[in-house]
């Protein structure tokens, strides 16, 4: 198994300052999620969305994105609330849009920081051995 070429290495390069900034942003988001989690009851969110008028759908999409990026926000009620407030067609479309945007953001964070940061933390040799152990069956890494 050969490593990445020079062009890919340059693209994958991840500086310590970027790592520190990413860690600060993640810590702030987690702290914010923990601090604000009690405020996210169904009644409060419903009142907020109904009172926001035409901005309500954007708030729901933003909540769905935040739910994906910030672990303490419960993810079950946003799609249900979207369906209740905006019906069986628009509601799921709003929830799906938030899910796609949040997942794309999470993927981008992992893609930009994932391998370079992991190589710095565990070392390239250990990472290559882990890839060799999986032998093309990456889904095995998802099994707890």
N, CA, C and O atoms as CSV, one atom per row, in Angstrom:
chain,resi,resn,atom,element,x,y,z
A,1,UNK,N,N,0.854,-1.172,0.000
A,1,UNK,CA,C,0.000,0.000,0.000
A,1,UNK,C,C,0.896,1.229,0.000
A,1,UNK,O,O,1.596,1.480,0.981
A,2,UNK,N,N,0.887,1.986,-1.064
A,2,UNK,CA,C,1.744,3.170,-1.148
A,2,UNK,C,C,1.027,4.377,-0.564
A,2,UNK,O,O,-0.202,4.453,-0.553
A,3,UNK,N,N,1.828,5.316,-0.081
A,3,UNK,CA,C,1.277,6.536,0.516
A,3,UNK,C,C,0.845,7.511,-0.552
A,3,UNK,O,O,0.998,7.244,-1.743
A,4,UNK,N,N,0.308,8.638,-0.135
A,4,UNK,CA,C,-0.129,9.639,-1.091
A,4,UNK,C,C,1.063,10.260,-1.807
A,4,UNK,O,O,2.153,10.358,-1.245
A,5,UNK,N,N,0.847,10.682,-3.060
A,5,UNK,CA,C,1.888,11.321,-3.846
A,5,UNK,C,C,2.162,12.732,-3.357
A,5,UNK,O,O,1.471,13.237,-2.472
A,6,UNK,N,N,3.183,13.374,-3.940
A,6,UNK,CA,C,3.554,14.724,-3.482
A,6,UNK,C,C,2.424,15.739,-3.606
A,6,UNK,O,O,2.244,16.578,-2.724
A,7,UNK,N,N,1.669,15.667,-4.685
A,7,UNK,CA,C,0.558,16.616,-4.879
A,7,UNK,C,C,-0.513,16.400,-3.818
A,7,UNK,O,O,-1.041,17.358,-3.252
A,8,UNK,N,N,-0.831,15.133,-3.552
A,8,UNK,CA,C,-1.848,14.836,-2.544
A,8,UNK,C,C,-1.348,15.182,-1.147
A,8,UNK,O,O,-2.129,15.628,-0.307
A,9,UNK,N,N,-0.052,14.982,-0.886
A,9,UNK,CA,C,0.498,15.353,0.408
A,9,UNK,C,C,0.364,16.850,0.643
A,9,UNK,O,O,0.038,17.282,1.748
A,10,UNK,N,N,0.616,17.641,-0.397
A,10,UNK,CA,C,0.497,19.082,-0.254
A,10,UNK,C,C,-0.957,19.462,0.015
A,10,UNK,O,O,-1.226,20.346,0.828
A,11,UNK,N,N,-1.887,18.807,-0.658
A,11,UNK,CA,C,-3.298,19.094,-0.465
A,11,UNK,C,C,-3.770,18.640,0.915
A,11,UNK,O,O,-4.642,19.272,1.511
A,12,UNK,N,N,-3.203,17.555,1.420
A,12,UNK,CA,C,-3.622,17.011,2.703
A,12,UNK,C,C,-2.927,17.671,3.888
A,12,UNK,O,O,-3.304,17.423,5.034
A,13,UNK,N,N,-1.934,18.497,3.640
A,13,UNK,CA,C,-1.183,19.122,4.727
A,13,UNK,C,C,-2.122,19.899,5.641
A,13,UNK,O,O,-2.984,20.644,5.175
A,14,UNK,N,N,-1.948,19.720,6.921
A,14,UNK,CA,C,-2.831,20.322,7.929
A,14,UNK,C,C,-1.941,20.891,9.010
A,14,UNK,O,O,-1.248,20.140,9.696
A,15,UNK,N,N,-1.944,22.192,9.176
A,15,UNK,CA,C,-1.041,22.831,10.132
A,15,UNK,C,C,-1.579,22.714,11.556
A,15,UNK,O,O,-2.767,22.476,11.771
A,16,UNK,N,N,-0.676,22.888,12.523
A,16,UNK,CA,C,-1.069,22.845,13.922
A,16,UNK,C,C,-2.020,23.980,14.256
A,16,UNK,O,O,-2.934,23.808,15.063
A,17,UNK,N,N,-1.814,25.138,13.642
A,17,UNK,CA,C,-2.722,26.254,13.929
A,17,UNK,C,C,-4.137,25.933,13.465
A,17,UNK,O,O,-5.107,26.301,14.127
A,18,UNK,N,N,-4.259,25.245,12.324
A,18,UNK,CA,C,-5.584,24.829,11.871
A,18,UNK,C,C,-6.181,23.806,12.831
A,18,UNK,O,O,-7.383,23.830,13.099
A,19,UNK,N,N,-5.346,22.906,13.350
A,19,UNK,CA,C,-5.819,21.912,14.308
A,19,UNK,C,C,-6.294,22.552,15.597
A,19,UNK,O,O,-7.331,22.167,16.139
A,20,UNK,N,N,-5.552,23.516,16.089
A,20,UNK,CA,C,-5.944,24.217,17.313
A,20,UNK,C,C,-7.243,24.978,17.084
A,20,UNK,O,O,-8.148,24.945,17.917
A,21,UNK,N,N,-7.327,25.667,15.942
A,21,UNK,CA,C,-8.549,26.400,15.620
A,21,UNK,C,C,-9.740,25.451,15.518
A,21,UNK,O,O,-10.816,25.753,16.035
A,22,UNK,N,N,-9.562,24.314,14.861
A,22,UNK,CA,C,-10.639,23.333,14.749
A,22,UNK,C,C,-11.048,22.818,16.125
A,22,UNK,O,O,-12.239,22.674,16.400
A,23,UNK,N,N,-10.078,22.539,16.991
A,23,UNK,CA,C,-10.390,22.057,18.339
A,23,UNK,C,C,-11.146,23.115,19.139
A,23,UNK,O,O,-12.067,22.783,19.885
A,24,UNK,N,N,-10.771,24.370,18.992
A,24,UNK,CA,C,-11.463,25.449,19.695
A,24,UNK,C,C,-12.898,25.576,19.199
A,24,UNK,O,O,-13.825,25.726,19.994
A,25,UNK,N,N,-13.078,25.515,17.885
A,25,UNK,CA,C,-14.425,25.626,17.319
A,25,UNK,C,C,-15.294,24.455,17.777
A,25,UNK,O,O,-16.448,24.653,18.156
A,26,UNK,N,N,-14.754,23.249,17.745
A,26,UNK,CA,C,-15.521,22.075,18.172
A,26,UNK,C,C,-15.869,22.182,19.660
A,26,UNK,O,O,-17.003,21.911,20.055
A,27,UNK,N,N,-14.890,22.578,20.484
A,27,UNK,CA,C,-15.156,22.728,21.919
A,27,UNK,C,C,-16.216,23.790,22.173
A,27,UNK,O,O,-17.082,23.612,23.029
A,28,UNK,N,N,-16.153,24.896,21.432
A,28,UNK,CA,C,-17.153,25.957,21.601
A,28,UNK,C,C,-18.532,25.469,21.187
A,28,UNK,O,O,-19.521,25.762,21.858
A,29,UNK,N,N,-18.607,24.724,20.084
A,29,UNK,CA,C,-19.898,24.203,19.641
A,29,UNK,C,C,-20.474,23.204,20.634
A,29,UNK,O,O,-21.674,23.217,20.908
A,30,UNK,N,N,-19.622,22.338,21.173
A,30,UNK,CA,C,-20.092,21.368,22.167
A,30,UNK,C,C,-20.556,22.091,23.426
A,30,UNK,O,O,-21.615,21.780,23.970
A,31,UNK,N,N,-19.758,23.063,23.892
A,31,UNK,CA,C,-20.152,23.835,25.071
A,31,UNK,C,C,-21.469,24.555,24.831
A,31,UNK,O,O,-22.356,24.547,25.684
A,32,UNK,N,N,-21.591,25.182,23.656
A,32,UNK,CA,C,-22.822,25.889,23.317
A,32,UNK,C,C,-24.003,24.918,23.266
A,32,UNK,O,O,-25.090,25.227,23.754
A,33,UNK,N,N,-23.784,23.750,22.675
A,33,UNK,CA,C,-24.849,22.751,22.616
A,33,UNK,C,C,-25.283,22.285,23.996
A,33,UNK,O,O,-26.476,22.122,24.251
A,34,UNK,N,N,-24.316,22.069,24.892
A,34,UNK,CA,C,-24.651,21.646,26.253
A,34,UNK,C,C,-25.377,22.761,27.001
A,34,UNK,O,O,-26.342,22.514,27.725
A,35,UNK,N,N,-24.899,23.988,26.814
A,35,UNK,CA,C,-25.517,25.119,27.509
A,35,UNK,C,C,-26.928,25.399,27.007
A,35,UNK,O,O,-27.803,25.782,27.783
A,36,UNK,N,N,-27.146,25.207,25.710
A,36,UNK,CA,C,-28.441,25.542,25.129
A,36,UNK,C,C,-29.403,24.366,25.042
A,36,UNK,O,O,-30.583,24.560,24.749
A,37,UNK,N,N,-28.925,23.153,25.289
A,37,UNK,CA,C,-29.777,21.972,25.156
A,37,UNK,C,C,-31.072,22.061,25.953
A,37,UNK,O,O,-32.115,21.671,25.428
A,38,UNK,N,N,-31.066,22.558,27.207
A,38,UNK,CA,C,-32.330,22.648,27.941
A,38,UNK,C,C,-33.341,23.599,27.282
A,38,UNK,O,O,-34.544,23.478,27.513
A,39,UNK,N,N,-32.867,24.521,26.483
A,39,UNK,CA,C,-33.774,25.465,25.823
A,39,UNK,C,C,-34.473,24.855,24.612
A,39,UNK,O,O,-35.405,25.458,24.079
A,40,UNK,N,N,-34.049,23.681,24.169
A,40,UNK,CA,C,-34.583,23.092,22.959
A,40,UNK,C,C,-35.707,22.105,23.245
A,40,UNK,O,O,-35.657,20.960,22.797
A,41,UNK,N,N,-36.701,22.533,23.974
A,41,UNK,CA,C,-37.883,21.695,24.149
A,41,UNK,C,C,-38.766,21.881,22.916
A,41,UNK,O,O,-38.644,22.879,22.205
A,42,UNK,N,N,-39.633,20.944,22.671
A,42,UNK,CA,C,-40.493,21.015,21.498
A,42,UNK,C,C,-41.342,22.272,21.514
A,42,UNK,O,O,-41.503,22.928,20.484
A,43,UNK,N,N,-41.881,22.611,22.666
A,43,UNK,CA,C,-42.755,23.784,22.774
A,43,UNK,C,C,-42.000,25.075,22.461
A,43,UNK,O,O,-42.507,25.936,21.742
A,44,UNK,N,N,-40.791,25.207,22.999
A,44,UNK,CA,C,-40.006,26.425,22.756
A,44,UNK,C,C,-39.622,26.568,21.293
A,44,UNK,O,O,-39.721,27.653,20.720
A,45,UNK,N,N,-39.185,25.474,20.696
A,45,UNK,CA,C,-38.785,25.535,19.287
A,45,UNK,C,C,-40.004,25.822,18.414
A,45,UNK,O,O,-39.924,26.612,17.473
A,46,UNK,N,N,-41.121,25.188,18.721
A,46,UNK,CA,C,-42.343,25.431,17.952
A,46,UNK,C,C,-42.764,26.896,18.056
A,46,UNK,O,O,-43.131,27.501,17.049
A,47,UNK,N,N,-42.717,27.471,19.252
A,47,UNK,CA,C,-43.055,28.879,19.440
A,47,UNK,C,C,-42.095,29.772,18.663
A,47,UNK,O,O,-42.519,30.742,18.035
A,48,UNK,N,N,-40.819,29.454,18.702
A,48,UNK,CA,C,-39.810,30.221,17.977
A,48,UNK,C,C,-40.060,30.173,16.473
A,48,UNK,O,O,-40.022,31.202,15.799
A,49,UNK,N,N,-40.313,28.987,15.956
A,49,UNK,CA,C,-40.502,28.826,14.505
A,49,UNK,C,C,-41.800,29.500,14.060
A,49,UNK,O,O,-41.820,30.191,13.041
A,50,UNK,N,N,-42.859,29.309,14.802
A,50,UNK,CA,C,-44.135,29.949,14.436
A,50,UNK,C,C,-44.027,31.473,14.506
A,50,UNK,O,O,-44.583,32.174,13.660
A,51,UNK,N,N,-43.322,31.981,15.500
A,51,UNK,CA,C,-43.175,33.423,15.660
A,51,UNK,C,C,-42.210,34.049,14.662
A,51,UNK,O,O,-42.192,35.271,14.512
A,52,UNK,N,N,-41.413,33.242,13.980
A,52,UNK,CA,C,-40.417,33.767,13.043
A,52,UNK,C,C,-40.999,34.061,11.668
A,52,UNK,O,O,-40.318,34.638,10.820
A,53,UNK,N,N,-42.241,33.674,11.436
A,53,UNK,CA,C,-42.862,33.949,10.143
A,53,UNK,C,C,-42.150,33.230,9.012
A,53,UNK,O,O,-41.936,32.019,9.066
A,54,UNK,N,N,-41.779,34.001,7.972
A,54,UNK,CA,C,-41.147,33.384,6.796
A,54,UNK,C,C,-39.724,32.911,7.077
A,54,UNK,O,O,-39.155,32.179,6.267
A,55,UNK,N,N,-39.139,33.309,8.200
A,55,UNK,CA,C,-37.819,32.837,8.586
A,55,UNK,C,C,-37.887,31.477,9.286
A,55,UNK,O,O,-36.848,30.855,9.511
A,56,UNK,N,N,-39.062,31.014,9.627
A,56,UNK,CA,C,-39.238,29.741,10.326
A,56,UNK,C,C,-38.591,28.553,9.633
A,56,UNK,O,O,-37.891,27.779,10.286
A,57,UNK,N,N,-38.802,28.382,8.320
A,57,UNK,CA,C,-38.154,27.252,7.644
A,57,UNK,C,C,-36.626,27.299,7.735
A,57,UNK,O,O,-35.977,26.265,7.894
A,58,UNK,N,N,-36.062,28.496,7.633
A,58,UNK,CA,C,-34.599,28.607,7.746
A,58,UNK,C,C,-34.122,28.252,9.148
A,58,UNK,O,O,-33.047,27.676,9.314
A,59,UNK,N,N,-34.912,28.592,10.146
A,59,UNK,CA,C,-34.558,28.226,11.520
A,59,UNK,C,C,-34.558,26.707,11.669
A,59,UNK,O,O,-33.653,26.143,12.284
A,60,UNK,N,N,-35.571,26.042,11.107
A,60,UNK,CA,C,-35.625,24.581,11.180
A,60,UNK,C,C,-34.449,23.938,10.455
A,60,UNK,O,O,-33.862,22.978,10.954
A,61,UNK,N,N,-34.104,24.459,9.287
A,61,UNK,CA,C,-32.955,23.924,8.544
A,61,UNK,C,C,-31.683,24.133,9.366
A,61,UNK,O,O,-30.850,23.232,9.467
A,62,UNK,N,N,-31.535,25.328,9.956
A,62,UNK,CA,C,-30.365,25.604,10.794
A,62,UNK,C,C,-30.295,24.698,12.007
A,62,UNK,O,O,-29.211,24.250,12.380
A,63,UNK,N,N,-31.433,24.420,12.629
A,63,UNK,CA,C,-31.456,23.498,13.772
A,63,UNK,C,C,-31.046,22.091,13.357
A,63,UNK,O,O,-30.339,21.398,14.089
A,64,UNK,N,N,-31.492,21.678,12.184
A,64,UNK,CA,C,-31.136,20.344,11.698
A,64,UNK,C,C,-29.634,20.265,11.415
A,64,UNK,O,O,-28.994,19.261,11.729
A,65,UNK,N,N,-29.072,21.324,10.821
A,65,UNK,CA,C,-27.627,21.365,10.580
A,65,UNK,C,C,-26.885,21.316,11.919
A,65,UNK,O,O,-25.936,20.548,12.075
A,66,UNK,N,N,-27.316,22.130,12.880
A,66,UNK,CA,C,-26.671,22.160,14.191
A,66,UNK,C,C,-26.791,20.814,14.893
A,66,UNK,O,O,-25.869,20.394,15.592
A,67,UNK,N,N,-27.907,20.147,14.714
A,67,UNK,CA,C,-28.105,18.838,15.344
A,67,UNK,C,C,-27.066,17.842,14.846
A,67,UNK,O,O,-26.619,16.985,15.608
A,68,UNK,N,N,-26.680,17.941,13.593
A,68,UNK,CA,C,-25.690,17.016,13.050
A,68,UNK,C,C,-24.289,17.377,13.533
A,68,UNK,O,O,-23.488,16.493,13.835
A,69,UNK,N,N,-23.993,18.666,13.605
A,69,UNK,CA,C,-22.646,19.105,13.962
A,69,UNK,C,C,-22.399,19.151,15.459
A,69,UNK,O,O,-21.251,19.027,15.886
A,70,UNK,N,N,-23.436,19.324,16.275
A,70,UNK,CA,C,-23.279,19.459,17.722
A,70,UNK,C,C,-24.050,18.328,18.392
A,70,UNK,O,O,-25.281,18.309,18.384
A,71,UNK,N,N,-23.319,17.396,18.965
A,71,UNK,CA,C,-23.916,16.173,19.485
A,71,UNK,C,C,-25.022,16.350,20.520
A,71,UNK,O,O,-25.995,15.598,20.452
A,72,UNK,N,N,-24.955,17.280,21.472
A,72,UNK,CA,C,-25.987,17.306,22.517
A,72,UNK,C,C,-27.386,17.716,22.044
A,72,UNK,O,O,-28.350,17.533,22.788
A,73,UNK,N,N,-27.524,18.253,20.859
A,73,UNK,CA,C,-28.852,18.647,20.380
A,73,UNK,C,C,-29.580,17.388,19.911
A,73,UNK,O,O,-29.088,16.698,19.018
A,74,UNK,N,N,-30.738,17.075,20.490
A,74,UNK,CA,C,-31.470,15.874,20.063
A,74,UNK,C,C,-31.985,16.022,18.641
A,74,UNK,O,O,-32.526,17.065,18.273
A,75,UNK,N,N,-31.817,14.980,17.847
A,75,UNK,CA,C,-32.147,15.062,16.435
A,75,UNK,C,C,-33.509,14.534,16.046
A,75,UNK,O,O,-33.925,14.704,14.900
A,76,UNK,N,N,-34.199,13.915,16.941
A,76,UNK,CA,C,-35.468,13.291,16.599
A,76,UNK,C,C,-36.585,14.302,16.393
A,76,UNK,O,O,-37.434,14.113,15.522
A,77,UNK,N,N,-36.599,15.366,17.179
A,77,UNK,CA,C,-37.775,16.228,17.147
A,77,UNK,C,C,-37.793,17.224,15.990
A,77,UNK,O,O,-38.873,17.692,15.628
A,78,UNK,N,N,-36.649,17.572,15.390
A,78,UNK,CA,C,-36.643,18.576,14.314
A,78,UNK,C,C,-37.425,18.079,13.090
A,78,UNK,O,O,-38.282,18.814,12.598
A,79,UNK,N,N,-37.171,16.873,12.577
A,79,UNK,CA,C,-37.978,16.418,11.434
A,79,UNK,C,C,-39.463,16.265,11.770
A,79,UNK,O,O,-40.323,16.563,10.941
A,80,UNK,N,N,-39.760,15.806,12.974
A,80,UNK,CA,C,-41.165,15.662,13.374
A,80,UNK,C,C,-41.832,17.026,13.447
A,80,UNK,O,O,-42.942,17.209,12.948
A,81,UNK,N,N,-41.152,17.979,14.068
A,81,UNK,CA,C,-41.681,19.332,14.179
A,81,UNK,C,C,-41.841,19.976,12.799
A,81,UNK,O,O,-42.821,20.680,12.555
A,82,UNK,N,N,-40.894,19.741,11.908
A,82,UNK,CA,C,-41.007,20.275,10.546
A,82,UNK,C,C,-42.246,19.718,9.860
A,82,UNK,O,O,-42.963,20.448,9.175
A,83,UNK,N,N,-42.496,18.438,10.040
A,83,UNK,CA,C,-43.688,17.833,9.451
A,83,UNK,C,C,-44.972,18.370,10.042
A,83,UNK,O,O,-45.946,18.586,9.322
A,84,UNK,N,N,-44.985,18.589,11.351
A,84,UNK,CA,C,-46.174,19.131,12.015
A,84,UNK,C,C,-46.457,20.554,11.550
A,84,UNK,O,O,-47.601,20.908,11.267
A,85,UNK,N,N,-45.402,21.367,11.473
A,85,UNK,CA,C,-45.584,22.786,11.150
A,85,UNK,C,C,-45.787,23.055,9.661
A,85,UNK,O,O,-46.539,23.958,9.293
A,86,UNK,N,N,-45.122,22.277,8.799
A,86,UNK,CA,C,-45.135,22.595,7.372
A,86,UNK,C,C,-45.728,21.500,6.493
A,86,UNK,O,O,-45.666,21.580,5.266
A,87,UNK,N,N,-46.297,20.487,7.116
A,87,UNK,CA,C,-47.014,19.474,6.346
A,87,UNK,C,C,-46.139,18.319,5.889
A,87,UNK,O,O,-44.927,18.310,6.101
A,88,UNK,N,N,-46.793,17.332,5.247
A,88,UNK,CA,C,-46.095,16.097,4.896
A,88,UNK,C,C,-45.170,16.214,3.679
A,88,UNK,O,O,-44.432,15.272,3.389
A,89,UNK,N,N,-45.190,17.327,2.971
A,89,UNK,CA,C,-44.295,17.475,1.816
A,89,UNK,C,C,-43.181,18.478,2.126
A,89,UNK,O,O,-42.002,18.149,2.000
A,90,UNK,N,N,-43.540,19.678,2.525
A,90,UNK,CA,C,-42.547,20.724,2.789
A,90,UNK,C,C,-41.725,20.385,4.040
A,90,UNK,O,O,-40.514,20.609,4.053
A,91,UNK,N,N,-42.348,19.861,5.072
A,91,UNK,CA,C,-41.646,19.518,6.310
A,91,UNK,C,C,-40.478,18.568,6.085
A,91,UNK,O,O,-39.352,18.885,6.469
A,92,UNK,N,N,-40.717,17.407,5.471
A,92,UNK,CA,C,-39.589,16.499,5.199
A,92,UNK,C,C,-38.538,17.102,4.262
A,92,UNK,O,O,-37.352,16.797,4.384
A,93,UNK,N,N,-38.969,17.955,3.329
A,93,UNK,CA,C,-37.987,18.622,2.457
A,93,UNK,C,C,-37.067,19.540,3.263
A,93,UNK,O,O,-35.862,19.588,3.020
A,94,UNK,N,N,-37.642,20.267,4.223
A,94,UNK,CA,C,-36.835,21.130,5.087
A,94,UNK,C,C,-35.867,20.301,5.926
A,94,UNK,O,O,-34.684,20.628,6.020
A,95,UNK,N,N,-36.368,19.231,6.533
A,95,UNK,CA,C,-35.519,18.374,7.361
A,95,UNK,C,C,-34.422,17.718,6.522
A,95,UNK,O,O,-33.280,17.607,6.968
A,96,UNK,N,N,-34.766,17.285,5.314
A,96,UNK,CA,C,-33.775,16.664,4.430
A,96,UNK,C,C,-32.716,17.666,3.998
A,96,UNK,O,O,-31.534,17.330,3.915
A,97,UNK,N,N,-33.134,18.893,3.723
A,97,UNK,CA,C,-32.178,19.931,3.339
A,97,UNK,C,C,-31.189,20.182,4.464
A,97,UNK,O,O,-29.984,20.269,4.225
A,98,UNK,N,N,-31.688,20.298,5.693
A,98,UNK,CA,C,-30.802,20.481,6.843
A,98,UNK,C,C,-29.875,19.302,7.053
A,98,UNK,O,O,-28.708,19.475,7.405
A,99,UNK,N,N,-30.395,18.098,6.836
A,99,UNK,CA,C,-29.580,16.898,6.985
A,99,UNK,C,C,-28.458,16.871,5.957
A,99,UNK,O,O,-27.314,16.562,6.289
A,100,UNK,N,N,-28.785,17.193,4.712
A,100,UNK,CA,C,-27.765,17.191,3.650
A,100,UNK,C,C,-26.705,18.267,3.918
A,100,UNK,O,O,-25.510,18.003,3.789
A,101,UNK,N,N,-27.137,19.475,4.291
A,101,UNK,CA,C,-26.184,20.548,4.563
A,101,UNK,C,C,-25.293,20.223,5.770
A,101,UNK,O,O,-24.082,20.441,5.726
A,102,UNK,N,N,-25.893,19.706,6.836
A,102,UNK,CA,C,-25.120,19.337,8.014
A,102,UNK,C,C,-24.158,18.195,7.736
A,102,UNK,O,O,-23.020,18.209,8.206
A,103,UNK,N,N,-24.604,17.211,6.978
A,103,UNK,CA,C,-23.744,16.085,6.636
A,103,UNK,C,C,-22.599,16.531,5.736
A,103,UNK,O,O,-21.469,16.065,5.887
A,104,UNK,N,N,-22.887,17.429,4.803
A,104,UNK,CA,C,-21.832,17.956,3.934
A,104,UNK,C,C,-20.798,18.730,4.745
A,104,UNK,O,O,-19.598,18.627,4.490
A,105,UNK,N,N,-21.264,19.503,5.716
A,105,UNK,CA,C,-20.336,20.241,6.584
A,105,UNK,C,C,-19.490,19.277,7.410
A,105,UNK,O,O,-18.282,19.473,7.541
A,106,UNK,N,N,-20.111,18.241,7.969
A,106,UNK,CA,C,-19.375,17.253,8.761
A,106,UNK,C,C,-18.362,16.509,7.895
A,106,UNK,O,O,-17.235,16.261,8.323
A,107,UNK,N,N,-18.768,16.154,6.674
A,107,UNK,CA,C,-17.857,15.469,5.752
A,107,UNK,C,C,-16.674,16.370,5.408
A,107,UNK,O,O,-15.530,15.916,5.376
A,108,UNK,N,N,-16.955,17.651,5.150
A,108,UNK,CA,C,-15.893,18.594,4.794
A,108,UNK,C,C,-14.899,18.750,5.937
A,108,UNK,O,O,-13.690,18.800,5.709
A,109,UNK,N,N,-15.398,18.826,7.152
A,109,UNK,CA,C,-14.507,18.919,8.308
A,109,UNK,C,C,-13.619,17.674,8.384
A,109,UNK,O,O,-12.409,17.777,8.585
A,110,UNK,N,N,-14.225,16.511,8.224
A,110,UNK,CA,C,-13.448,15.270,8.260
A,110,UNK,C,C,-12.489,15.141,7.099
A,110,UNK,O,O,-11.379,14.638,7.267
A,111,UNK,N,N,-12.897,15.587,5.922
A,111,UNK,CA,C,-12.066,15.476,4.729
A,111,UNK,C,C,-10.865,16.402,4.829
A,111,UNK,O,O,-9.749,16.014,4.484
A,112,UNK,N,N,-11.087,17.626,5.298
A,112,UNK,CA,C,-9.997,18.601,5.371
A,112,UNK,C,C,-9.056,18.306,6.537
A,112,UNK,O,O,-7.847,18.506,6.419
A,113,UNK,N,N,-9.587,17.841,7.642
A,113,UNK,CA,C,-8.755,17.673,8.830
A,113,UNK,C,C,-8.469,16.217,9.154
A,113,UNK,O,O,-7.495,15.922,9.846
A,114,UNK,N,N,-9.293,15.305,8.671
A,114,UNK,CA,C,-9.256,13.917,9.104
A,114,UNK,C,C,-7.928,13.211,9.001
A,114,UNK,O,O,-7.277,12.982,10.021
A,115,UNK,N,N,-7.503,12.859,7.804
A,115,UNK,CA,C,-6.290,12.054,7.643
A,115,UNK,C,C,-5.029,12.782,8.102
A,115,UNK,O,O,-4.230,12.187,8.825
A,116,UNK,N,N,-4.812,14.047,7.713
A,116,UNK,CA,C,-3.583,14.709,8.182
A,116,UNK,C,C,-3.501,14.801,9.707
A,116,UNK,O,O,-2.440,14.590,10.294
A,117,UNK,N,N,-4.611,15.113,10.328
A,117,UNK,CA,C,-4.617,15.221,11.778
A,117,UNK,C,C,-4.417,13.845,12.414
A,117,UNK,O,O,-3.687,13.712,13.397
A,118,UNK,N,N,-5.060,12.832,11.858
A,118,UNK,CA,C,-4.913,11.470,12.365
A,118,UNK,C,C,-3.474,10.983,12.200
A,118,UNK,O,O,-2.942,10.322,13.091
A,119,UNK,N,N,-2.841,11.301,11.072
A,119,UNK,CA,C,-1.446,10.913,10.870
A,119,UNK,C,C,-0.548,11.558,11.916
A,119,UNK,O,O,0.389,10.926,12.405
A,120,UNK,N,N,-0.827,12.811,12.262
A,120,UNK,CA,C,-0.017,13.474,13.282
A,120,UNK,C,C,-0.233,12.863,14.655
A,120,UNK,O,O,0.705,12.765,15.447
A,121,UNK,N,N,-1.458,12.453,14.945
A,121,UNK,CA,C,-1.760,11.914,16.272
A,121,UNK,C,C,-1.247,10.489,16.453
A,121,UNK,O,O,-0.626,10.180,17.470
A,122,UNK,N,N,-1.501,9.615,15.474
A,122,UNK,CA,C,-1.140,8.203,15.661
A,122,UNK,C,C,0.064,7.781,14.836
A,122,UNK,O,O,0.637,6.724,15.099
A,123,UNK,N,N,0.465,8.565,13.856
A,123,UNK,CA,C,1.602,8.213,13.007
A,123,UNK,C,C,1.150,7.503,11.745
A,123,UNK,O,O,0.171,6.757,11.735
A,124,UNK,N,N,1.896,7.761,10.681
A,124,UNK,CA,C,1.547,7.194,9.375
A,124,UNK,C,C,1.639,5.671,9.375
A,124,UNK,O,O,0.790,5.006,8.781
A,125,UNK,N,N,2.667,5.099,10.038
A,125,UNK,CA,C,2.830,3.645,10.040
A,125,UNK,C,C,1.637,2.943,10.675
A,125,UNK,O,O,1.127,1.965,10.129
A,126,UNK,N,N,1.195,3.433,11.816
A,126,UNK,CA,C,0.040,2.818,12.488
A,126,UNK,C,C,-1.218,2.952,11.648
A,126,UNK,O,O,-2.032,2.031,11.584
A,127,UNK,N,N,-1.374,4.086,11.014
A,127,UNK,CA,C,-2.546,4.294,10.166
A,127,UNK,C,C,-2.530,3.338,8.977
A,127,UNK,O,O,-3.565,2.777,8.617
A,128,UNK,N,N,-1.362,3.150,8.367
A,128,UNK,CA,C,-1.242,2.213,7.238
A,128,UNK,C,C,-1.522,0.782,7.695
A,128,UNK,O,O,-2.164,0.017,6.974
A,129,UNK,N,N,-1.046,0.416,8.886
A,129,UNK,CA,C,-1.341,-0.927,9.406
A,129,UNK,C,C,-2.835,-1.125,9.634
A,129,UNK,O,O,-3.372,-2.196,9.351
A,130,UNK,N,N,-3.507,-0.090,10.146
A,130,UNK,CA,C,-4.956,-0.179,10.361
A,130,UNK,C,C,-5.677,-0.355,9.034
A,130,UNK,O,O,-6.607,-1.155,8.934
A,131,UNK,N,N,-5.255,0.384,8.016
A,131,UNK,CA,C,-5.865,0.231,6.687
A,131,UNK,C,C,-5.623,-1.175,6.138
A,131,UNK,O,O,-6.511,-1.772,5.530
A,132,UNK,N,N,-4.421,-1.696,6.355
A,132,UNK,CA,C,-4.110,-3.048,5.884
A,132,UNK,C,C,-4.953,-4.090,6.609
A,132,UNK,O,O,-5.405,-5.057,5.996
A,133,UNK,N,N,-5.171,-3.899,7.923
A,133,UNK,CA,C,-6.001,-4.839,8.687
A,133,UNK,C,C,-7.432,-4.878,8.161
A,133,UNK,O,O,-8.057,-5.937,8.096
A,134,UNK,N,N,-7.940,-3.697,7.785
A,134,UNK,CA,C,-9.309,-3.652,7.270
A,134,UNK,C,C,-9.400,-4.296,5.896
A,134,UNK,O,O,-10.450,-4.827,5.535
A,135,UNK,N,N,-8.323,-4.262,5.125
A,135,UNK,CA,C,-8.271,-4.944,3.833
A,135,UNK,C,C,-9.399,-4.590,2.888
A,135,UNK,O,O,-9.970,-5.478,2.254
A,136,UNK,N,N,-9.733,-3.319,2.777
A,136,UNK,CA,C,-10.790,-2.900,1.862
A,136,UNK,C,C,-12.190,-3.028,2.432
A,136,UNK,O,O,-13.168,-2.688,1.765
A,137,UNK,N,N,-12.294,-3.508,3.643
A,137,UNK,CA,C,-13.607,-3.657,4.287
A,137,UNK,C,C,-13.767,-2.570,5.335
A,137,UNK,O,O,-13.843,-2.865,6.528
A,138,UNK,N,N,-13.819,-1.329,4.909
A,138,UNK,CA,C,-13.881,-0.185,5.832
A,138,UNK,C,C,-15.147,-0.188,6.688
A,138,UNK,O,O,-15.161,0.410,7.765
A,139,UNK,N,N,-16.184,-0.835,6.238
A,139,UNK,CA,C,-17.415,-0.874,7.013
A,139,UNK,C,C,-17.199,-1.559,8.348
A,139,UNK,O,O,-17.959,-1.330,9.289
A,140,UNK,N,N,-16.157,-2.411,8.449
A,140,UNK,CA,C,-15.867,-3.084,9.720
A,140,UNK,C,C,-15.518,-2.080,10.820
A,140,UNK,O,O,-15.731,-2.354,12.001
A,141,UNK,N,N,-14.983,-0.920,10.435
A,141,UNK,CA,C,-14.619,0.094,11.428
A,141,UNK,C,C,-15.855,0.697,12.100
A,141,UNK,O,O,-15.743,1.322,13.155
A,142,UNK,N,N,-17.018,0.516,11.504
A,142,UNK,CA,C,-18.245,1.075,12.063
A,142,UNK,C,C,-18.866,0.189,13.121
A,142,UNK,O,O,-19.754,0.620,13.856
A,143,UNK,N,N,-18.401,-1.054,13.204
A,143,UNK,CA,C,-18.954,-1.993,14.174
A,143,UNK,C,C,-18.322,-1.741,15.534
A,143,UNK,O,O,-17.098,-1.777,15.656
A,144,UNK,N,N,-19.135,-1.484,16.566
A,144,UNK,CA,C,-18.552,-1.215,17.898
A,144,UNK,C,C,-17.941,-2.437,18.522
A,144,UNK,O,O,-17.416,-2.365,19.633
